[in-house]
């Protein structure tokens, strides 16, 4: 019974991943159109917190962040979107954290004033956690 449930869950996740991949491809096709419409970008990035929320599957959250490539950097570099990316750094999944760090690293060259202070705080927090960690 457990194997059956796991198989059904796996097939559902695969279907969601395919739909998400198609969604990201459609978003890339609409990139040119949305770049001229500020309201469109606000709507698009208002969806991302829901997709990166803890209620979504780890793989889905990682896929969403993977889809945010260099084409989106101009819009991701806005202060409110940078704030969302820093919130994602607290995710339980290391794969999601790594993808968020990669995006933040890409954006650091574009808007160092918005990213460096928060990045400094996060790095100090991580170093403190490592220093006082009991794991060997």
HUHU-V819938 format. One record per residue. N is the residue number from 1. RES is the residue in one letter. PHI is phi in whole degrees, -180 to 180 (none if undefined). OMEGA is omega in radians with two decimals (NA if undefined). NEAR is the number of other ideal C-beta (glycine too) atoms within 12 Angstrom. Layout:
N_RES_PHI_OMEGA_NEAR, N_RES_PHI_OMEGA_NEAR
This chain:
1_X_none_-3.13_7, 2_X_-64_3.13_8, 3_X_-65_3.11_9, 4_X_-65_3.12_10, 5_X_-64_3.12_11, 6_X_-64_3.13_12, 7_X_-66_3.12_13, 8_X_-66_3.12_14, 9_X_-62_3.14_16, 10_X_-61_-3.14_16, 11_X_-67_3.09_14, 12_X_-66_3.12_17, 13_X_-64_3.12_21, 14_X_-62_3.11_18, 15_X_-64_3.12_16, 16_X_-64_3.13_22, 17_X_-64_3.11_25, 18_X_-65_3.11_17, 19_X_-64_3.12_17, 20_X_-64_3.09_27, 21_X_-63_3.10_20, 22_X_-64_3.11_16, 23_X_-62_3.13_22, 24_X_-65_3.09_28, 25_X_-64_3.10_17, 26_X_-64_3.12_16, 27_X_-63_3.11_30, 28_X_-67_3.09_21, 29_X_-66_-3.13_13, 30_X_-86_-3.07_20, 31_X_-55_-3.14_25, 32_X_-63_3.14_12, 33_X_-68_-3.09_15, 34_X_-68_-3.12_23, 35_X_-66_3.11_19, 36_X_-92_-3.12_11, 37_X_-120_-3.09_15, 38_X_-62_-3.13_13, 39_X_-62_3.11_13, 40_X_-61_3.12_19, 41_X_-68_3.10_26, 42_X_-60_3.13_16, 43_X_-65_-3.11_16, 44_X_-59_-3.10_32, 45_X_-79_3.03_31, 46_X_-75_3.11_16, 47_X_-78_-3.03_23, 48_X_-60_3.12_34, 49_X_-58_3.10_21, 50_X_-67_-3.14_17, 51_X_-75_-3.14_33, 52_X_-98_3.13_38, 53_X_-74_-3.13_21, 54_X_-61_-3.14_18, 55_X_-72_3.09_12, 56_X_-79_3.13_27, 57_X_-67_3.14_27, 58_X_-54_-3.11_26, 59_X_-65_3.13_25, 60_X_-67_3.12_35, 61_X_-61_3.12_35, 62_X_-65_3.12_30, 63_X_-64_3.13_30, 64_X_-60_-3.12_40, 65_X_-69_3.10_36, 66_X_-64_-3.13_24, 67_X_-71_3.14_31, 68_X_-85_-3.10_37, 69_X_-87_-3.04_21, 70_X_-61_3.12_19, 71_X_-63_-3.09_20, 72_X_-96_-3.02_31, 73_X_-57_-3.12_26, 74_X_-59_-3.11_20, 75_X_-88_3.10_33, 76_X_-67_-3.09_37, 77_X_-74_3.10_29, 78_X_-70_-2.98_23, 79_X_-54_-3.09_20, 80_X_-67_3.11_19, 81_X_-76_3.06_34, 82_X_-63_3.11_33, 83_X_-60_3.10_24, 84_X_-63_3.14_33, 85_X_-64_3.10_43, 86_X_-69_3.05_32, 87_X_-67_3.14_23, 88_X_-67_3.11_38, 89_X_-64_3.11_32, 90_X_-93_-3.11_20, 91_X_-64_3.10_28, 92_X_-73_-3.08_18, 93_X_-87_3.13_24, 94_X_-69_3.11_16, 95_X_-63_3.12_22, 96_X_-68_3.11_32, 97_X_-60_-3.12_26, 98_X_-62_3.13_20, 99_X_-64_3.11_30, 100_X_-65_3.12_38, 101_X_-64_3.10_25, 102_X_-62_3.14_24, 103_X_-66_3.14_37, 104_X_-61_3.09_36, 105_X_-61_3.09_23, 106_X_-64_-3.07_25, 107_X_-78_-3.08_34, 108_X_-60_3.11_25, 109_X_-72_-3.09_15, 110_X_-80_-3.09_24, 111_X_-135_-3.11_25, 112_X_-63_-3.13_17, 113_X_-65_-3.13_15, 114_X_-87_-3.01_23, 115_X_-102_-3.01_33, 116_X_-60_3.12_20, 117_X_-61_3.13_18, 118_X_-69_3.12_26, 119_X_-64_3.10_26, 120_X_-60_3.13_15, 121_X_-62_-3.13_15, 122_X_-65_3.13_26, 123_X_-64_3.10_20, 124_X_-64_3.11_14, 125_X_-62_3.13_17, 126_X_-65_3.11_18, 127_X_-64_3.09_13, 128_X_-65_3.10_12, 129_X_-61_3.12_14, 130_X_-65_-3.11_13, 131_X_-64_-3.08_11, 132_X_-99_3.13_10, 133_X_-73_3.10_10, 134_X_-94_3.12_7, 135_X_-74_3.12_7, 136_X_-105_NA_4
